[in-house]
Amino acid sequence: MQFHFFFVPLGIINQGRITVHNNKKMETTEENYETTKERRFTLRLGEQDSEALSELRQSLHVSTDVAAVRHVITHYLQLDAALTAQQSENQQLKQQLFELKQRISDFTGAFRRLSSKL
């Protein structure tokens, strides 16, 4: 099963599916964006998303949906970096495999031509 997570910046309403309630006043300046440390939001999930969240909760060995969402948010950058590195490594291995198959094909072709001349 593949999971897709889409993160919406807090304070934004995304087509009525995510509603964010800030506990304290937010201060915005051109130089920095300061927010409170605690945020509350409502997340409405469809049946498939709810099942995916349950599976995620089980795989993370946490007992609540909040803990699972919190884990994903806090570890997202690490997970993304690991996924990107793994994809890069897989691409390199595919390229090496292709080159090896090409060499084997060239060798067997040369061997057949040599065998037919004998």
Secondary structure by P-SEA (a helix, b strand, c coil): cbbbbbbccccccccccbbbbbcbbbbbcccbbbbccbbbbbbbbcaaaaaaaaaaaaaaccccaaaaaaaaaaaaaaaaaaaaaaaaaaaaaaaaaaaaaaaaaaaaaaaaaaaaac
